[in-house]
Amino acid sequence: MYKRILVALDGSLSASLALEEALKLAQAVDAMLMVACVVSHDLCRQVPGMIGEAGSRPGAQGQLDHARDLCAGGGVRCITQIIDAHGASIPGALMQAAQAFEADLIVMGAHGPRGVRRHLIGSVAETVLRSSHVPVLTVRDDQCDDQHDAALAL
């Protein structure tokens, strides 16, 4: 089964839920987690809020510290990493990290831009799903859908 699982965090609720699922899976199969946050200063300037609080190095470190504590509390081996995209795509940076870690599964939250913005730039999860050479588990935040539906109703 899975032995090395990469979990992508971005400060969103769906990413937190993805971490919870990855922890459960890692406990069940005795896998090691790599919990990663991608820092992309270009994306933070272009699309505020898309990458969440983890878009900056201090925000990313806070996310990773919390994840490390959760892993330790759950008896799961983990390493954490801040990945600087250096202007490259976030999905590309995640898949490169997964390859370097020799991950056999990527776990991430599924959320992202909607409407016109989604058609123009897509979502990180969607791009990873289409391009990854290893299985990808996505975890959705149903609350995000409810908020979007409520906004449409207004």
Secondary structure, DSSP 4 states (H G I P E B T S, - for coil): ---EEEEEE-SSHHHHHHHHHHHHHHHHHTPEEEEEEEE-HHHHHHSTTSSGGGGSHHHHHHHHHHHHHHHHHTT--EEEEEEE-TTS-HHHHHHHHHHHHT-SEEEEEE----HHHHHHH--HHHHHHHH-SS-EEEEE-HHHHHHHHHHHH-
